[in-house]
């Protein structure tokens, strides 16, 4: 039996997340039995409140399935029903790309909403939230449910209205920020469940969110793992003046320092620190300056940030310049994070380096992270095509079980191997030849790059080689929908960052399918193999043919950071693609372990702050990922 939580004014979990893992229906083959029963059952809407039996769930899911058929003209596939069943038990499911995860989210959300629970469907970005709410909205409306996406820049009035609907599509960033704003309004009552409920009951219109009841997370590993490396901070301008001049002075001092003599640079960890000669050189340079640079602590902190800006953070890789502003680029998604800035003066140092207007630094009002926020939901589940590699971390941190969903049809994706070139230019020339050959066959071609600068450098080579193409990166985010819509055309070549990765469905006309489908060329390995797999997953979806290959170079970021020079030299020899694949896989495993440690450290820090500063509220338990 499934027991639904009791109604509260502001539903939110307060016990340890580990209590969430369900035991209901833990019978081998029960999910398949459920799928068969739904497709054979007469739809009958019955109460889903209180204790819900297997037969009740079957009959209500049959109602949802009939609504899908009426709206879309087809019934859900059995594998989609299997996935929905597992997610209704509070699990994360690994479902391969192209298997219909968007519809699975509808099946799960509709059942929860029919039980009277408000559902948040968490997507990877604003584009996907708006798209999925629009294309699936008709199904919900046939069931009498209100559904809407929260657009970027929505007013608080609109947000409050949308949140009070039955199903809300939005990004993790949106709901986390809005939750922080509400908790600031709750003030000292945030840590007391009964006081919080009383305050919300008396003044419900003062708050954006009516509670955290059910979260259905698409691309769950991205949101729960990849985005958990850094905290999400609600801040306001500190109004501090004079940082522009401080930044310029710090940059001048930093430019006078020599690597390995005054400071050392760890490219693998993207970190650096001053050596004793560097500290002495700064002390000597600062004697005539006065002010803040007379203090060794502040002097070295600002110069270290200036060194980071000069030697670690690069334009068109870590950030772009747009309208005279520095916008951070998320390397995992390829998208800009317009409302985020680096801390401790780093953002201002980068602005000074680029010669743009220097903004006032922000001071933290409140903070949270994926590890502390998502366990607050009463019911949590999710899906992705790449859960397996991080399943142990997800269980340890969030208390979520994991299930693998079989594919409906055998995959027809052909993996054509790995080619490693000595230089980046050789790689780009080879990519251009391969893309031109596939396009000449009438296939669509998607070329994946790691950064904005990489995509633009490849675009120049393609133009020189006479290969017509389009580019999708953080600069073209406004044209994303149009670019993706045309990416499946015969002979179309698209160069894209990770914006064309997770959640992107490139529709192929019959002509392209007959020619062999979409061909994907990966031009660089990411720190996480899961991101590479997401790119390959754009090809050969839903039983279509398709292919992928990797064309790499030893000047790529991953081998430069993790492979010794002697090994890089060997990997350029013909016929050693298998060795390159193995060496890079080991490098990715090392990078993954490093970021996993960062997430554990962040979770510990958030737990410490919650306990010491009472920000998250006394009595809100957080799991220690080290146990």
FENNORVEN-V979876 format. One record per helix or strand of 3 or more residues. SS is the DSSP state (a for helix, b for strand). FROM is the first residue (numbers start at 1). TO is the last residue. Records with the same first field share a line. If there is no record, write none. Layout:
SS->FROM-TO ; FROM-TO
This chain:
a->17-20 ; 30-40 ; 54-72 ; 78-88 ; 101-114 ; 126-142 ; 156-163 ; 172-189 ; 193-202 ; 204-206 ; 220-224 ; 226-228 ; 243-255 ; 276-286 ; 291-294 ; 296-311 ; 346-354 ; 370-376 ; 388-398 ; 424-440 ; 452-464 ; 474-486 ; 498-500 ; 510-515 ; 529-536 ; 557-562 ; 565-570 ; 577-613
b->91-94 ; 119-123 ; 147-149 ; 167-171 ; 214-218 ; 232-237 ; 263-266 ; 271-274 ; 319-322 ; 325-329 ; 362-368 ; 379-384 ; 401-404 ; 412-421 ; 444-448 ; 470-472 ; 493-496 ; 518-522 ; 545-553
